[in-house]
Amino acid sequence: MGTDTVRTDAADEAAGRRREQRGWYFYDWACSVYSTSVLTVFLGPYLTAIAESAADTEGYVHPLGIPVRAGSFFAYSVSLSVILAVLVMPLAGAAADRTGRKKPLLAAAAYVGAAATAGMFFLDGDRYLLGGLLLVIANAAQSVAMMLYNSYLPQIAPPEERDAVSSRGWAFGYAAGALVLVLNLVLFTAHDTFGVSESMAVRICLASAGLWWGAFTLVPLRRLRDRRAPETRATVPGLRQLVATVRDMRRHPLTLGFLLAYLVYNDGIQTVISQASVYGSEELGLGQSTLIGAVLLVQILAVAGALGMGRLARRYGAKRTILGSLVAWTLTLAAGYFLPAGAPVWFFVLASGIGLVLGGSQALSRSLFSHLVPPGKEAEYFSAYEMSDRGMSWLGPLLFGLTYQLTGSYRDAIISLVAFFVLGFALLARVPVRQAITEAGNPAPERI
């Protein structure tokens, strides 16, 4: 009877864990539409056009009296949003760790971001300042929510399940992005049929992403569970806790080495995601329908890429697979520099390359880091991981914006991002991952 009880308890625990995992996937399903439809496709070209309509005769707008080239306004707004997120994330992370109540904080961040995104419906005329403000709020809120979302991973998945759970989360997000982009494409290309202008169609697409985000966030909020915080947890302000975490991580320099490499190459990935549509519209002269179709292709291939690179990692190891993806990113950007204007076929070829490596690069990085975390410090270290994710991702948009401001060429701006992938490759190649896992106190998988 005792054995049967143990088996029943284990089965109940596994069923509860799977239920939480499915709920966890749905937050990616909810918020990835913002990343895809808003940040990657519509807002960059649309906000740039609004800024250009408000610009002076020399092509500059003047937020708070600061001269900014209209073509750089979107990139600078993204940078500002990341700086704000970096200031807020350690406070939110500390509050979640102290109280063990992640779910209310996740709800607050998600619904602030969703509301700001829904508010983008009111962007018209020359309201570039309103657009920049809503972008800063929505993007910072998404970063904070993603930090809390990622910190659930060690709690809902044991080590042997973590690679698969991480990859499925990314796949769910890309699948949602593809589905909503199909609907966006129908509305945008046939806006006359629906009796709305092109501008109104874009505003509907932006606002609907916020409504989608808010609606599907209800699923993880119902299924994820809060855990009781340890009684001995120090109640220190967020910034002090971050300093304490980094100080503790100094005892694991190889883990820090991986974080530095990830921080660099992920900045390049995030910047390509946020600036690709601006490059396509402003430099290559491609229409919005072409850009939507290309991003849709990326989303579809990213689902297969995330799962496929997971299989490659099982055969060749996560580190080698990530290094290979960084080579592919470098070649893709180099090819993008030479793309002829007005050639959508080649832009689709480029999008295919991005899609095949995008999801896998991110999912495997998250999984690989989970092996480098000392036992018992999962939430604390994943908070630092997300800080690394967002902490330097303002440099890529800043470099992109500055390069365009100095040269007036989006081709020069896009090729400048190669530096992040080359440096990230060099830093990651120097990390002895198996030794790092052992020094963290974890068993090393056969392939890593």
N, C-alpha and C positions, 0 to 999 in steps of 0.2 A: 504493500500500500504506500509506503514511504517513497519508493522508487517511482510509482505512478504519479504521486503528487509532485515530485521534482520534475518529471517529464511534462506534466501539465503546466506547471509554473514556467518552465523554459519555453514551451510552445506559446503560452500567453505572452511572455516577454517578447518573443520573436514576432508575434503577430502585432503587438503594440508598436514595436520598432518599425516594422514595415509600414504601418499606418502613418506614423510620423514621417517616415521617409517620403511617402507619397504626398503628404501635405507640404513637406519641404520643397519637393520638385515644383509644386504649384506656385511658390513665390517667384521662382525663375520664370514660370509661365506668365505671371502677372506683370512683373517689372521689365522683362526683356523687350516688351513692345515699346516702352519708352526709349530704350537704348537704340532700337532699330528704326522705328518710324519717326521719332522725334529727333534724337541726337544725330543719327547717321544719315537719314534721308531728307526730311522736310525742313527742319529748323535752320540748318546752316545756310542753304541757298535763300530761304525765305527771309530770315533775319538780315542776311547780307543785302538783299534787295531793298528791304525797308531802310536799312542804314544808308544805302546809296541814294535813296530818294530824299533822305534828310541831309545829305552831305552838302558842303559848300562847293564852290566852283572848282576847287583843287582836289575834291574827292575826300575831304576829311569831315568827320563828325566831332563834336566837342562835349563828351560826357564830363560833367563837373569841370568844364573849362579845359580839359586835356585834349589836345589834338590827336585824333586816332584815325588812321586811314580806314574808310568804311569797310574795305575788304578784310581787315584784320579784327573788326569788332567782335565777330562770333568767336574767333580763337581766343581773344583776350578774355571774353566772358567765361569760356570754359575754364581757363586758367584760374580766374578769380573764384569760380565755384569750387575748384579743388582745394584752393587755399582755405576757404571757409570750412570745407569738409574736414580738413586736417585739424583745424582748431576745435571742431565739435566732436569728432570721433573719439578721442581719448576720454572726454567727459561722459559720453554715452556708454562707452565700453566699461568705464569704471563703475558707473551706476548699475549696469547690467550684472557685472561680476559681484558687486557688493550685495545687491538685493536678490540676485537669482531670478529677477523678473525681466527677462529679455522681451517677452511677448508684447507688453504694453509699449515698450520703447520702439520695437519693430513696427507696431501699429502706428505710433505717432509719426515716425520718420516716413513710413510709406504713404500715409494719408496727407502729410504736408506736401510731399513730392507729387502725389496724384492731383491734389487741388491746384498746385502751381501749374501743372501741365494742362489741366482742364481750362485754366484761365488763359492759356495761349489762344483760345478762340477769339479773344478780344484784340489780337494783334492785327492792326491794319493801318493804312496811311503811313505816317512817319514815326510811329510809336516804337522806335528802336530801343529807347531806354526801358520801357515796360518789358519788351522782349528780353533784354539783357538781364533785368531783375528777376523775371520768372525763370529764366534759364539758370541763373545762379542758385536760386532757391531749390528748384527741382533737381538739379544735378547734385547739389550738396546733400539734399535729403536722400537721394538714391544711394549715394556713397555710404552714408551712415546706416541706412537700412541694409545694404549689402554686407557691411561689416558685421552687423548682428546676425544676419542670415548665415553667413559663412561660419560664424562661431558655433552654430548648432551642429556642424558636421561631425566633430569628434564625439558629440553626445548621442547622435542618432545612428552612427555607423561604426562597428568595430573595425580594427585595422584591415582585416581581410576583405571587408566589403567597401572600403572607402573609395578605392579607385572607381569601382562601378557606380557607386552612388554619386560621386562627383561628376562623372561623365554623363550620367543620366540627367542630372540637374541642368547641365549646359545644353544637352539635347532637347529637353523640354522647352528651354528658353528660345532656342533657335526655331523650334517647330512653331511656337506661338508667334514669333516674329514673322515667319513665312506666311502663316495663315492670315494675319492682320494686314500684311503687305499686299496680299492678293486682293483683299477688300479695298485697301487704299488705292490700288492700281485701277480697279474698276471705277471707283468714284472719281479719281483724278482724270483718267483718260476719257470718261464719258460724262464729265460734269455738266455739259450742255443738256444732255438727256435728262439729267436730274434737276435741271433748272437752276443751277448755281454757277457762279463765276469760278475761274481757276483759283483765285485768291480765297474765296469762301471754301472751296474744296480742300485746300491745304489747311485752313483753320479748323475745319471739321475733323480732318485726319489727326491734327495735333491734339485737339480736345478729346477725341475718342480714345486716344492712348491713355490719357489720364483717367477716364472712366473705366477702361479695361483694367488698368493697374489697381484702382480702388476696389473694383468688384471682385476680382480673383484673389486679392489679398485676404479675403474672408476665409478662404479654404485653409491656408497655413495657420491663420489665427485660431481656427477651430481645432486643428489636429496637433500642432506643436505643443509641448508641455514645458512649463517652467520647472527648473530644478532648484532645490533649496541651496542657498549659498553656504559655503563652509563657515562655521561660527568663528573661525580664527582669521577670516579674511580681513586684512587691514582696510580701514575706511579712509583712504587718502584721496585727494583731488585727482582728477583724471590725468593731468599733465605730469604730476608726481608719480602716479602709477606707471605711466609710459616710461618715464626715466628709470624707475625701478625695474621694469621688465627688460629694458635695453641693457641695464647694468647686469641683470641675471644672464642675459643672452651672451654677454661677453665671456662667460664660462664655456660657451659653445661657439667658438669662432667660425667653425665650418658651417654651422647653421646660419650665422650672420653672413658668411660669404655667399651662400645660396640666396639669401634675401636681397643682398646687394645686386647680384646678377639679375634676379627676377625684377627688382625695382627698375633696372635700366631697360631691359628688353620689353617689359610690359608697358612702359611708358610709350615706346614706339608703337606697340600694338594699339593702345588706346587712342593715340593721336591719329593713326591711319583710320580707325573706325570713325572718329568724330569729324575728320577733315576730308575724307575721300569724296563725299558728295559735292563739297565746295570746289575741289579740284576738278571734278568731272563737269560741273556746270560752268565755272568761271574760266578755266584754262582750256578744256577740251570742247566747250560749247555744246555739251550734250543736254537734251531736254529732260524734264523731270520724269517723264514716263520711262526713258532709258535708264535713268538713275534708279528708279524704283525697281525696274526689272532686274538690274544688276545686283542690287542689294537682296532682292528676293532669291536670286540664284545663290548668293553667298549664304543666306539662311538655310536653304535646302541642302547645299553641299556641306555646311558646317555640322548638320546633324550627323551625316555619314562620316564626316571628318573626325568629329569628337569620338565616336564609337570606334572608327577604324584605327585611329592613332592609339586608342586604348589597347587594341589587339596588337599593334606594332610594339607597344611598350612591353606587353607580356613576352614578346619574342626577343626584342633587342634591348629592353630596359628603358625606363622613363627618361633618363638623362640623355641617352643617345637619340631618342626620338625627339626630344625637345630641341637638341642641338641641330638635328636635321631640319626641324621646322624653322629655326632661325635663319639657316641658309636659304630656305625657300622664301622667307619674308624679304631677305636682302635682294634676291634675284627678282622678286615681284616688284619691289619699289624701283629697282634699276630699269626694269622693263617699262614701268609706268612713266618714267621720265621721258622715254622716247615715243610714247603713244602719239599718233597723229591726231590732230583736232578733228572733230566731227566723224570719228570712226567708231561707232558703237560696238561693232563685232570684236575689235581688239580690247575694248573696255570690258566686254563680257568674258573674254579669255582671262584678263587680269583678275576679274572678280572670282572666276573659278579657282585660280591659284590661292587667293585669299581665303575663300570658303573652306578649302580642303585642309588648311593648316590652322585656321583661327580657333575653332573650338578645342581642338586637341592641345594646342599650346597652353591654353588657359586651364583646361581640366587637369592635364597631367602635372602642371606646375603646382596646383593646389594639392593634388594627391601626393606628389613627391615631398612637398613640405611636411605633410602629415607624418611622414616617417622620421623627420628630423626634429620633432618636438619631444622633449623629455616627458616621460610618463607623469601624469598628474598636473601638467601645465598646458593642456590642450587649448582651453579657452583663452588663456592669457597670451599664448604665443600666436594663436590665430588672429587675435586682435592686432598684434604687432604686424602680422602678415598683411592684413588689410590696410594698415597704416602705410606699409611699404607699397602696396598696390596703388593707393591714392596719393601717397606722400610726395612722390616726385612726378606724378603724371600731369603736373602743370608745366613742366619744362618742355615737353614735346609740343603742345599747342603754342607755348610762348616762343619756342624756336621757329615753329612754322609761321607764326604771325610776324615775328621780327624779320625773318628771311624775306617774306613777301613785302614787308614795309620798306626794307632796304633795297630790294632788287626789283620789286614790282612784278615778279615772276612766280606763279604757283608751281612751275616745274622745279625751280630752284628750291622752293619751300618743301616740296614732297621729297626730293632727293636728299635734303638735309637730314631726314629721319633715318637714313641708312646707318648713321653713326650709332643710334641706340641698339640696333640689332648686331652690329659688328662688335661693339663693346660688350654687350650682354653675352654674346657667344664666348668671347675671350674670358670673361669672368666666370661663367658657368663651367667652361672646360677645365678650369683650374681647381674646381671643388671636387675633392675625393668623396663622392657621395656615400659609398659603402662605409668608409671610415667615419663619416659624419653621423650615419645612422647608429653605428656601434657606440660612438662617444656620447650620443644622446641617450643611450641606455635601451635601445630598441633592437629587436632581432632583424637582421638584414634579409630581405627577400632574395630568392635565387637570382632573379633578374631585377636590376635597378639602374 
